[in-house]
Amino acid sequence: MYVNNLGERCWQPKETDDMVATASTYLFEATEKRFFFKNVSILIPENWKENPQYKRPKHENYKHADVIVAPPTLPGRDEPYTKQFTECGEKGEYIHFTPDLLLGKKQNEYGPPGRLFVHEWAHLRWGVFDEYNEDQPFYGAKSKKIEATRCSTGISGRNRVYKCQGGSCLNRACRIDSTTKLYEKDCQFFPEKVQTEKASIMFMQSIDSVVEFCNEKTHNQEAPSLQNIKCNFRSTWEVISNSEDFKNTTPMVTPPPPPVFSLLKISQRIVCLVLDKSGSMASYDRLNRMNQAAKHFLLQTVENGSWVGMVHFDSTATIVNKLIQIISNDERNTLLARLPTYAQGGTSICSGIKYAFQVIRELHSQLDGSEVVLLTDGEDNTASSCIDEVKQSGAIVHFIALGTAADEAVIEMSKITGGSHLYASDKAQNNGLIDAFGALTSGNTDLSQKSLQLESKGLTLNSNPWMNDTVIIDSTVGKDTFFLITWNSLPPSISLWDPSGTIMENFTVDATSKMAYLSIPGTAKVGTWAYNLQAKATPETLTITVTSRAANSSVPPITVNAKMNKDVNSFPSPMIVYAEILQGYVPVLGANVTAFIESQNGHTEVLELLDNGAGADSFKNDGVYSRYFTAYTENGRYSLKVRAHGGTNTARLRLRPPLNRAAYIPGWVVNGEIEANPPRPEIDEDTQTTLEDFSRTASGGAFVVSQVPSLPLPDQYPPSQITDLDATVHEDEIILTWTAPGDDFDVGKVQYYIIRISGSILDLRDSFNDALQVNTTDLSPKEANSKEIFAFKPENISEENATHVFIAIKSIDKSNLTSKVSNIAQVTLFIPQANPDDIDPTPTPDKSHNSGVNISTLILSVIGSVVIVNFILSTTI
């Protein structure tokens, strides 16, 4: 767990213990006696007081936490949520709870914390979605009545408008909106406090009787819930029971043991660099490039207070520097002087790792939580011999692979220890090594202390000797700003101007390592910095890297995190690139985001990433930019780098509650009367904060692809599934809108569309080709990611079945490859009836409820405190 000094006063681990213990029992019963929580690791912040119970973490860190406890994403809005941007059935990123939720201060609004946790855990672990929908809280059912979006329909309640102002509350029946033909905007569903229905946890786990997930029998396929939309109308239990967890278990016959809790306290970072100086490092200028990247890591990336040591290896290993604590530039310069100066000999990876362990043990008897940064360019058939030792050590191994022959056994080491796997090709202009080392910031340090990369680019110059461009320094960064220039042959002419036009001088030139660098004192000026680099040799390769830290510890900087959906893949399976842009926990929208995917032989594929909710992108405007990647050129390693740029009046913060969150309960129906909960602070979801210009780059690590055939590749990729099909009725026409897919997933243009309609969701889903086809002669497909609009008049629908029309689309490409059936849109061809229970002839003020609750007094003041929890799910295996 990670909490700062304020959090220590306001929160104690007992709250988490109680929540998880209750959740474990609830989960066990909800999953038919299959799953419970066995081990729970709680990560305590470094600045908390010492306690004999606290142990040093091993592989647990903030980056890999299952649960983060932190202040609300939006002030006053304590919604628990799960960061989830992949597909149905795929694991999410993390759960976000606020301190007030753990302290039990929000039970009326969200239910007991233990039940709440199980709701969010199902999001995280099994990739299911909510069965309510705040954007579509009501729908027209086949019964010709308006129903609340829920699962199951056995959950009873009342649909009412309930508003309070001053000392009185208005309580009246909901009216039907003439446009939507559903209940008006202010209408809410108030559940009965006493129920008998057992499902569903993904609708409203706070109801006492709810102890199950909706299954095939109880699932409401009519409701416009996210579960139906994302999971193709399958129930949550169908998705869970199809998971690998479920397939490998059988029900237990005895009750589960209580969870075992470990309190782990973050301490100072311990890092040992293990650097390859074998003979092959003399090729392709590898030794010098490694030293350039290692110097940048030592000068800028590694945080003050860290302990750093160094080991060199070839066929044997040598300790060149014991652990020293980084307090000033003196320690950094000491380490710089220890970098290898020549390359010779063979490759013994295990020797290097074992000597690193020896270095660390001289400071700490235990290796728990220490980090080994291993760079190698060669294979070593003995590397697998120390995998077990690494696994048992408690240390984290980060692996930087240089060139095409780096050893596969080390990938396994990094994977089992929770380390990073990074890759750099032999093309210096791609700046891969510096990017790789730059990505190795501490997993547990405060965000304000992390080095953020603002720019990373390179060029090979021939006839034109100039490399000119600009770098944006926005107001969220500027501390410890660092400019690094590298070259291959001769030192270039370097000119750098700050936003006011003042030229920056005093670059430190390291001719031996072929690099020059400048640290800007204090906080760098906000604005556009310009640079001109003039090569003095032909050809010449120049690179520039710019990093900085947060300008103010109380203002979170804009960050970019990038990753692929898999670490290992085989052709022809597509991959997905993800880049998430945040300021704190608030998504940044409208940025220009570009991915650079480099193969091990240096071929670079450039992709524009999109946050449009189509193709590979699961949710529109959630700050996660995505795209399919299928342009494989060879077998082997690929690396990912992402560049994000926000221009004035384009990038903005999304001031809207996050998706995939537990339902807020507006109140309960008790003995026929509504007992309202305090209203949530109102948020105008159309209001967005415009950001200033900013730029960021980030490494997304490495991945390995196999079974790629010889080029050119065969066409094996159909158009992507349409996931945002929407339908509305205008007079006698149905108007459809969707985002155009491409010839190959989300690239190019499809040949044509097939649109079919039916009166049955399941018939359309399961027997699409048998449904009634719409005439699309006049529909000409647009380029991928364009907006498509098509209108048609429904025909040949029998009058007795004319309550709903369900519509779906398939796309066909030039090779006659067909997409999956789209999401199913529906229109209602009748005016639904209000529920008789909701009708009341005279709206009457209700003075029996005190609406004068000041919500701000219920918000825990723990600004900046963050807690992290790692959970281990146990099964009956």
N, C-alpha and C positions, 0 to 999 in steps of 0.2 A: 504494500500500500504506500501511497505517496501523499502526504499532507504537510502543508507548511505550518509555521508557528501558530497562526490563527486557528487552523483546523485542529491542532492538538487540544486546544481549550474546548472546542465545540463538538468534537467527535471522538469516540473511543472505539476500539475494535469490537467491543461487546455488541454494539448495534449490528455489525456485520455478522458476527457469530449467530445471534438470534435469528436474523433474517435467513441465513443460509440453512440453519438447522431446520427451521420451519419449512423452507422451500424444498429441502431434500425429501422430507416426508410427503409433501404435496406432489412433488414430481414423481416419486415412486408409485403413488396410487394412480396418478394421471396417466402413467405409461404402462399400466397393467403390471406393476411390480418388476420393472426392468431396470430403471435408471435411478441413481441417487448420487449425491455429492460425497465423494470419499475424502479427498484432500483439497484444502483451500489454502493458498499462499497469499498473505496480506503484506503488501510492500509499504513499509513505513518510511517517510521522508528523512533525509539526512539531518535536517535541522531539529528533529525531535530529540528530547532528552534520552540518554541511554537507559536501557532496561535489560536486566539479565535474560529476559525472555526473547529478546531480539537476536536473530541470527543473520549472518551475511547471506544475501541472495545468491543463487547459482545462475540459472539461465533466465530467471524472472526479471522482467523489466517493463517499463512503461509502454514501450513499442508493441509488446506482445500481450498486453493485458487483456483479459476477457471483460473486466468491469472497471470503469473509471468513475470515481466519485468526485464531482467537481461542481462549482456553482452553475446555476441554470444557463443554458445557451442564450436565452433572452431573459432580461430581468423580470422577476416575478412569475415566470412560467417554469414550474418544476416538472414538466413532462419528462418521465423516464423514456428513453428511446434507445434503439439499437441502430448503430451505423451499419447499413445494409445496402450495398449497391450492386450485388451480383444477382444471379437468377434464382428462381424457385428451387429449393432443395440444396442451395449452396451456402456455406458458412458465411456469417457476417463478420464484421470487423471488431466491434466492441459494444458493450452496454454502457450507457451514461446515466448514472443516478446523481441526484443532488443530495447534499447533507440532510436537508429537511425530510426527504423521503426515508432515509435510513433511520432518522430519529423518530419516525412514526407520526410526523406532524401533518401528513397528507393522506391519512387513512380514509377519511370520508370521501375525498376526491378520487383516490386511486386504489383504495383497498389496502389490506395488510401487506407489508413489504415482502414477506415470503411468497405470497401468491403473485405479487407483482413481478418478482424476480423470475418465477417460472414462465410467465408470459413472455418476458424479454429473452429468457434463455432459449425458448423455442425459436424465436427470431434468429438468435445468434448461432445456435448449434445446428438447427435443422432447416433453416432458410424458409420458414413459413411466414405468412403475412397476416395483417390485421383483418378481422371480420366485421369491423365497423368502417365507416368512411365519412369523415367530417366534410368532405367536398360534396358527397352525395349521400346525405343522411337518410333519405327516403327514396322509395322507388314504387312504381306501379306494378303490383303483383298480378298474377294470372287470375286471382280471385276478384279482380277489378277494384281492389281496395289499395289504399296507400299504406305501405308497411315501412317500418324502420329498418334500415340496413343492419342486419344482425344474423348471428348464427348461435343457436338454432332459433327458429321462429317460435319455439315454445317459451322463450323468454317474454314475459308479459310486462306491460307498463302502459304509460299514458303519453300521448303526444300533446304537448302544451307550449304555449308562449308564456314564459315566466320572467318578468323583468322587474327589477327593484330600483327605486330612485327615492332619495330622501328616506323617510321612515315607512314607506308603503310599497307593496309589491303588486304588480298587475299579473293576474293569473287567468288566462282565457284559452279557449279552444284555438287550434291552428286553422288558418284560412288557406284555401287553395290558391296558388299563384296562377294567374291566367296564362302566363308564358310557359312555365315548366309543367303545368298541370299536376304539380306536387305541392306539398305544404310550403308555406312561405319561409323565408330565410331564418327568421328568429324562432322557428318551431324547434323544439328539442324533445328527445325521447327520455322520459323519466322511468326507470325500471322499478318494478315492485320490490320492496325491501325483502319480502318473504316470497320465495319461489320454490318450486320443486324440480325445475329443469336442471339437468346436470351439465349441459354443454352451452357455451364453449369458453375455454380459457382464453382463446385468442379474440373473443368478443369482449367479455367483461368478467374477468377472473375475480373481481371484488364481490360478486354475488355469492352469498354463503353456500348456496346449493350447487354452484358450478365447480365440478371436480374432474371434468373430462374435456378432451378436445373434440370438436365436431368430427364425426366419422361419416362414412358413406351413407348411412341411414339417416343421420340427423342433419347433414350438411344442407345449407340453403343455397342452391345454385342460382336462384333468381336474383339474389342481392348483388348490387354493384360494389362488392367488397374488393379490397386489394388482393386478398387470397384468391378469389375467383379470377380476377384479371391476370395476376402473375402466374398462377398455378393451373391455368386451363380448367377451372371449375372443379378441381380436385379438393377434397376436404383436407384440413390440416393433418388429421390422423393418417390419411392415405400417404401424404408426403413424408411424415415422420416414420411410418412403418416401412417405407421404401428406402430409408437411409441405411448406410453401412452399419451404424450403431445398432439399429434394430435387427438387421439381418444376422448379426453375430451374437445375439442374446436369446435367452429363454427366461420366462418368468421365474422369480425367486420364490421359495416356499417359506422363507423366514424373513422377518423384518430387517431392514438395512441397518448397519452400524451408524452411529452419529458421525458427522464430518470431523476430520482431524484438521485443526488450524495451525498454521505456521506463521509466526510474525517475523518478517524479514526487514531489516533496516538497511536502507541504501547508505553506502559509505563512499569514500573517495575512489575515484576511478583508478584502476591498475591496468596498464597496457604494456605489452612487450612486442616490439616489432621484430619479426623473424624474416630476414631479407636474403633472397637467393643471390649468391655471387658466383654461381657455377659458370663453366666455360661458355655455355650457350647465351648467357646474359651479355656477352660481348657483341652479339649480333644485333642488327637493327637499332643500334644505339640504346638498347634496353637498360643497361646499367645506369647510364646518365639519366634517362627518362624516369627510372625508378627513384633515383636520388632527387630529381626535381620534385616529384610528387611527394616523397617522404619529407623533404624540406618544407613544402607547403603544409603538410599535416602537422609537423612539429612547430612551425612558426605560427600557424593560424587556427588549425582545426582542433587540436587537443586542448582541453580546457585547463585554465589555471587551477591548481590544487591537485591535478592528476599526478599519478606516479607512472613514469615511463622508463622502460629499459630497452636494450637492443641486443639481438643475436644475429650473427651472419652464419650462413651455411653453404657448403658445397657438398663434397663427399663426407665431410665432417662438419661439426658446428663449433662456433666460438662465441663466448660471451664477451661482447665489446663494451657494454655499459650496464652496470647494475641499475636497479630501479632508483631514480631520483625524482623528487617532487618538483613539479613545475611551479615556481613561485615568481620568477622574473625571466627576462630574456637571457640571463646568464645560463640557466639550466637548458633552455632551448638551444643556445649556441654550443653548449657542451655536447649535446646529442648530435647536432648537425656535423660536428667535427668527426663523429664516429661512423658516418656513412661509408660504405665500401668504396674503394678507389680502383679496384681491378677485379676481373672475372676470370676464374679458372677452376678446373676440377669437375667432379661429378655432382650428382644431386642426391642428398639424403634428407628428405623432408622430416622424417621422424626424429632425426638427430636435432634438427632445428627446434622442433616442438618440445622435445624433452629438455633441452637446455633452457628454453623459455620457462618451462615449469620450474626448473631449478632456480632461475632468477627470481621468480615470483615468490617461491617458498622461502627465500632468504628474508623477505619482508613479512610474509604471512605463511603460517604453517599450512593453511588451507588455500586451495586454488579457487574456491567458490566465488563466482562473479567476476573473476579477472578475465582479461581479454588478450588473445593472441592474434596479432595481425600478420598473416602469412602471405607473402608474395613469392610466387614461383613461376617459371616459364617452362619447366620440364616435367616429364613423367618420371616416376620412381616406383618400380615394381615392388618395393618394400614398404610403401606408404601405408598400405592397408594393415600392416603389422601393429600399428599403434592406435588404431581406431578405438579399440576397447578401452585403452588407457585414457584416451581423450574423452570418451563417453562417460567414464567414471570420475573424471577429474573435477567436474563442476565448473571448469573454465569454458569460456565462449571463444570459438575459433572463427575469425573472419578470413575469408579466402579471396585473394585477388589473383586472378589467372591472367597471365601476360602471354600473348601469342596463342598458337594453335595446339600446343602439345602439353599444356598444364595438366596435372594429374587428376583423374576422376575420384580417387579415394578421398581427396581433401574436400570435394563437394559434399560427400557424405558426412565428413567431420563438421563442416559448417552447418549442415542441416540438422544434425542430431543435437548440436549445442545451441541452436538458436542464433547462430552468427549470420553474417551477410556473405553472399556469394556474388562477387563482382568480377568484371572482365574488361580487359583493354586489348585492342588489336595493336599491331605494329605500325599503324598509321598515326604518326605524331600529331597531325593536324586535327584529329578528332578529340584530342585532349583527354583520352579515356583514363589514363592512369591518375592524373590529377583529380578528375571527377570521382574515381573510385576511392582514393584516399579521403577526399573531401566529404564523402558520404558517411564516413565512420565517426560521426559525432557520438557522444555518449547517449545510450538508450535511456538513461535515468536523470540526466541533468535538466534543470529548468530550461524551458524554451528560450528565455531571455539570454541564456548563456551560450546557446548553440550558434555555431558559425553557419550562416546561410549563404548560399551561392547566388549571386545576382547575375553573373555572366560567365560563360565558358564557351569559347569558340576558337577556331584556328583556321588558317588558310595556308595553302602552298602557293607561293608567289613566283611567277615566271616573268613575263614581259612587263607587268605592272608591279612596281615594288611597294605599293602602298596598301596598308590595311587600316582603314579609317571607319570609325563607328562611334556610337554613344552608349552610355550606361546610365540607367535611371536609379537614383537613390531616393527612395520614398521616405516619408516621415516616420515609418515604423521601424526603420533600421538606420544605421549610420555610425554606430559605435564599432571600434576596431576594424574600420574599413581597410581592405588590403587589396592592392593591385599586384598581380604577378604576370610577368611577360617571359616567355621562353622562345628560344630559337635553336636552329640546327647547326648553323655555320658561323655567322658573325653577329656581334651585337648590333641590333637595329638602332635607328634614331627614334627616340621615344618622346612624344609630346602629349601632355595630359592637362586639360583645363577643367576647373570646377565650374559650377553653374553661373558664377559671376564673371567668368572669363579669365580668372587668375590662373597662370600656368603653374603646375605642380612640379617641383624639382626634387633633387636629393634622392632619386632612385638608388637603391643599393644594387650594384652590378656584380654578379658572381660569374666571372668569365669561365671558370672551370666547369661549373654546372650548367652554363649557358642559360642563365636566368637573371632577371632583374625584378626587384620588388620595392613597393612603397607602402608604408603604413600611414594612414591619415590620422594625425593626432586628434584627440577629443572625439566629437561627433561630426561626421562629414556633412557638408551642406546638402540640403534637400534640393533635388532638381536633376537636370540632365548634365552629365559629365561627358566630355568629348575627348577622344584620343586619336592620334595619328601615329602609326608605326611605319617606318620606312626601312625596308630590307636593304642590307649592304652586300648581299650575295645573290646569285641567280643559279639555280632556283633556291628558294629559302622557304622554310616552314616556320610561321610565327603563331603563337597562341597567346590568348589573354584570359585570365581568370580573375574575377572580382568577387570578394566575399565581405560579409559584414555581420554585425550582431544587432540585436534589438536596441533601439535608442533609449527606450524607457522600459524598465521591468514591469511597470503597471499597464503598459499598452502592448498587447500581443502583436507580434509581427505577422505579416502575410507569409504563409508557408505553402510549399508545393511538395506533395508526396506522390511518388510514381511507383507503379508496379505492373507486372504482367499477371494474368490470372493463373498461370502455371509456371513452375520452375523447369519442368521437363515435358516435352511434347513430341509427338511423332506425326509426320505428314500422313494424310492431308488435314488433320484436325486443326481448325482455326484457333488463334489465340486472341486475347483481348488486352488492349493497353488501357490502363486506368491512371488518371492523374487527378488528385484531389487538391483543391485550392481553398484555403481557409484563412480567416483571421480569428485566432482563438478557436472556437468551435462553430463560428458563423461562416457559411459557405460564401465564396466569392463567385459571382456570376458575370457573364459577358466578357470573359478574358479570351485572348487569342492564345491557344495552347497547341504546341507542335511537338510531336514525338520523333526522335531520331533513333532508329533501330539499326545497329551495325553488326554485320556478320564477322566471323573471325578472320576473314580475308579482306576486311575493310570496306565491303559494299554497304552503303547506307541507304535505308528506306525512310522517307519522310512522310509522316501522316499528320493531318490536321485532326485534333481530337475535338469532340463535340459534346455538349451537355443539353441535347435536344430530346431526350427520352425516346429515341428511335434507334434501330439497329442494335449495336452493342451497348448503348447507353440505357440503363434500366429506368432511371428517373430523370425527368426534365427539371432543370434548375435546382439541382441539389449540390452543386459545386464539384461534382465528379464528372470529369470529361473522359470520354471513352471512344474506342474505335477498334474494329476487327483488324488483325494482322494476318495476312496469308501469303505475303510476297517472299516466301522462302527462296533462298538462292543456293544454299548448301547445307550439309549436315554440320553439326558442331555448335559452338557457343555463339550467342548473340548478346549484345548489351543494349540497354535502354537508357536514353537520356531525354528529358522533357524540358522544354523552354516555355515559360508562360509570360505573357505581357498584357498589362492592363492599361488601356489608353483613357485619357480624360473623357468623361461622360459615357464610357462604355462599360467598364468594370464597376460592379456595385455589390453591396452586401445584401444577402437574402434575409430580410427581417421577418421570417416566417417560422413557426415551430417545425422541428425536424420531422421527417417521416418515420414510420415504423415505431410508433410510440403507443403506450397503453392508453386506453380511452379515459378521458376525463368524465367523471360522473357529475352532471349538473345538480343532481338531487335524487331523492328516493320518494316513492309513493308508499306512504304508511297509513293504513286504515283509510284508504281512499283520498288522503290529503298529501300534497306535495311538501316534503321537507327539503328545502333547497340548501345546497352547499354554497360557500362564498364564491362569487363569480371570479373567473380568471381575469387578470388584467387584459383589457382590450388591446389588440394589435391590428393595425391597418395593414393587412397582408399585401396591399398594393404599394405601400411605402417602401422605398429602397434607398439606401445610403450610397451615393456615388463616391467612388474611390478616386484618389489621385493616380497618376501614372505609376506603374511599378514594373519590375522585371525580376524573374527568378529562373534558375535552372536547377534541376535535380536529377540525380542518378536513380534509375529504377532497378539496378542490379542486373544479373545475368540469367539467361535461361538456355537450355540445351534442346536442340531439335534433331531428330533422327529420321531415317527412311525417306529423305527428300530425293526424288528421282532427278535424272539429268534434265537440264533446261532445254527447250521451254517446258514449263509445267503444264500438265493436262488441265482442262477446265473441269474442276470437281466442286466448285463452290456455287450453290444456288443463291438467289436473292435472299436477303435477311428477312426474317419474319416481321411483318407489320405489327407493331405493338401499341400504336396510339390511334387506331381507327375510332372515329367518333361519328355519331349519327344524330341528326336533328330533323324535325318535321317542319316544313314551311308550306302552308296551304295543302296542296295535294301531292307534294314531292318530298322525298327523303333526300337530305343533303349529307353527303359523306365527306369527311376530311381525314387525311393521314399524311405521314411523312414518307416520301418515295424511297423505296429500297434501291439497291444497285444490282448490276449484272452479277457481281461477285460480292455477296453480302451487302455492304454499304458503299460500294465503289462502282461507278458506271451507271448504266440505265437498263431497266428491264425491257423486255420485248412487249409484253402485254399483261393485263390483269384479268383474273377471273373473279367475278363477284357473284355470290350466291346468297339467297335469303331462305329463311325457314321460320316456322312457328315454334320450333323446338331448339333450345340451346344444344342439347345433347346430340340431336340428329345432325345439326350443323357441324358440331365438333367431330363426331365419330363417323359420319357418312357425308362428308362435304360434297363429294362428287354426285350424290343423289339429290341434292337440294336444288331448288329452282334457280336457274341462272339468269342474271340481269344482263340486258343488252349493253355492251360497252363499246360498240362500234366507234363512237365519237370520242373515246377516251384514249389520248396519246400520252404515254408515260413520260415523266420529266426526269431530269438527272437526280441521282441519289441525294437525299437530304433536302430536296425541294418539297414545298407544300402542295399536295394534290387535293383538288376539290371536284366532286362529281355528284350530280343530281339525277334522280330517276323517279319514275312513278311506279309504285308497287302494283303488280298485276297478278291475276290468277291466284289470289289468296281467298279461300272460302270465307264467307261471312262469319260462320260460327267460330273460326279460328283467328279472327282478326282482332285479337286483343293486343298482341305484341308481334313485332317483326324483328327477327334477329338477322344480322348481316355479318358476313366474313369475306375475306379476300385472300386469294393466292396470287403470287407473282411468278411469271415464267421468264427465263432468260433466253439468250440467243442459242444456247446449247440444249434448250428444252428442259433445263433443270428447274424444278419447282420448289418454291418456298414452303415453309410450314404454314398452316392455316393461321390467319391473323387472330388477334384478340377479337372477341365477338361483341359487336355493338348492338344496341337494341333501341327501338322506338316504341312508344305506346300509342296505339291507335284508338284510345278511348279516354274519356275524362274519368280518372279514378274517383271512387267515393271516399269521403272521409270516414274514418272509423266511428261508428255510432257512440262508442265510449268517450270519444274526444269532443263530442258536440256539447257545447253549453251555450244556451241562448243569450245569456247576459254576462259580458266580461265584468268581473267584480274585483275591486282592489282587495288584496289580502294583507291585512295589517298585523297578522299574527307572527310574521317573520321579521326579524331585525336585519335589515340590509346594511347597517352602518358598520360592518366589519372593515377595518383598514388592512387591506391585504399586505401592505408593505411591512406591517409589524409581524407578519408570519414568515417573512423571508429571512433565513439564517444569514448573518453577516460574516461570511467566510471568504472574502474576496481573495482570489488567487489560490485558494487551497484546492489541492487535487489528491484524490485517493485512487490507488490502483489495486485491483484484486485479480489474481490468477486463479482460475478454478479448474479442477481436474474432475471430469465426469467419470463415474465408475459404472460399469455394467456388470452383468452376472458372469462374464467370462472368467 
